[in-house]
Structure formats: structure tokens, C-alpha cells
Amino acid sequence: MPLETSNTAHNLPIRVYYEDTDAGGIVYYANYLKFFERARTEWLRDLGVSQADLAQKHKQIFVVKKSEVEYRQPARHDDLLSIRSRIKQLGGASLTFVQQAILDDTVLCHCETVIVCVHSESMRPVKLHSDIRAILNKVLV
């Protein structure tokens, strides 16, 4: 799979700390999901989307429905990764993100995650608020 590039992609630098690694000195596999979560959150913040406001004002929160991860090469302590994110698909109540952990133009980990917008009390899917949809449509590839 090639390196994802796009004018609408977001990049978040993440330094690998000792706490991110396993006994073999490489990034523990589950920590990539944490890196990807941080990148999605920071991208939304950069776009002006406050998840706290969305939850408080509109009772909408984002939950992960599905995540498919391909681990290709290991990252190690002190590596400076670029977490590249883009929105692949925008549905009525869902978003599909494609994300990659990259080191020196090499994709170490590739992930596709489906996020669903749900009502914070019922936990049932709800359509994305129109303001959020308008923002996300601008960065949709």
C-alpha cells in the first residue's frame, strides 16, 4: 500500500517514548491505536471542532465501530513518527478515516477506522450535526 498523500491530509508528529515500547524495544502494537486516536482528535481540534462542545451542546459523541490495522515495520524508542490522517468517506452518522504511522517516508503501520456519531445518552447513531458535516466536507478527499 502506498504512502497516503493529499492536500486534505493532516499530519501529527509523535515521538516514541520508552513507555510506548514493549520488552523488545519496539512500539507495542496497541499503542498505534492511541497514536491514531490522538491524531484524529488533534485534526478535529485544528478544524475548529470541539468534541466537548459537540457532546455538551448537541449530545453527540464519536465512538469507534471498526478498526482494521496492518503492521508493516516496527517503530522504536525515540523515533519521531508522523501520523498522517485523512477522511476516506463521510456517511450520515459515520466517518471512515485512513491513517498511517510514517517514519522517514516509510509507512510502518496503516489503519482504516470507522467512527460513528452517537447520541451520548441513548448511544444510538445520529446524523452528524450540520456544522460539523460542513467542516468535514471541506477536507473530504
N, C-alpha and C positions, 0 to 999 in steps of 0.2 A: 504494500500500500504506500503510495507516495506521500510526501510531506504536504499537509494541507496548507494552502496559501490562499489568501483572499484579502481584499481591501476591507472587508467587514469582519475579519477575524480579530480576536482580542488576544493579547499576549500578557502573561503574568510571570515575572521571574520568581522562582522559588529556589532557595538554597537548601540543599540536603544537609540536615543536621544529624549528628550521631544518633539522636533519639528516633530518627526515621529509618534506621537500618536494623537489620537482623544480625544474628550471630556471625554470619558470613561477611558482614560489612557492606551488604548491598541493601537498597531500599526494600523494605518489607512490602510485599505485594499489595496489601490493603491500603497502604499509605498513598498510593497513586489515586485512589478514590477520594481521599482527603484533599490532595492537591487539586483534583478536578473540581471538587465542591468549592474550594476557596476561589478558584479561577472563575467559576460561574457567578458566584456571589459578588466578586470584585467587578466583573464585567457589568452586571446589572447596576451596581453602585455607580460605576463610571457613566452609565447611560442615564443616570438620574432616577433609577428605580430603587426605592427603599422597600425592602421586604417587610420591615417593621411597620411602615405606613400602610402597606398593602394589607397586612394582617389586621391592623388596628382599624383602619377606615372601611375596608371592604370585606373583612373576614375571609380573605383569600391567602392561602399558603401554597408553597410548592413542595411536592413530595416526589421522590424517585420511584418510578414504576418499574423500570428495567435498565440494566446496565450491562453492556457487553464489552469485555476488556480483552485486548490482545497484548501480551507482554512479549517484547521482542529482544531487548537487551537490558542489562541491569544498569541502574544509576547507583552511584557510590557516594559515600560521605564527602561533603564539601563541593559536590558538583553544583553548578548553577544551571538549573533547568529553566526552560521556557515552556510554560503551559499555554498552548495555543487552543483557543476555543472558537467555534462558530456554530451558528444555528443552521441546522440542515432542513428542518421542517417546523412549521408553525401550524398547529391544529386549533380547533375551537377551544379546548381546555388543556392542550399539551404542547410541549416543545421538545424537539429532538436535537440534542447537542452532539457535535463531533469534537472530541478533544484529543490532544496529543501532548505527551511529555517529550521534549526535544532537548538534546544536548549537541551543540556544535553541528546543527543541521541534520542530525541523525534522530529519527523517531525511535524512542525507547519503548514507549507504551502508547497504544491507540485505544480510544474508548468511544462508544456511542451510548448515550444515555437519554432515556425518555423521562421527562419531567411532567407531572400533571398538576394543574392548578385545582385545589380542592377548597371547599368551604371549611373554615377552621373548626367549626363545631360539629357539623354532620360528617365531615371527611368524605363527602361526595364530590365528584368532579363538577366544576363550574366553569363557564366561559371566562376566559381572561378578560379583565377589565379593559374597556376600550382604550384608555390612555396608555396602558401597558402594551396592548396589541399594536398601537400606532408606533410606539418606540421600537418594538421588536421587529416590525415590518421593515423599518429602515435598515436594519442590519441583516435581514434575511438574505441568504445567498441565492 
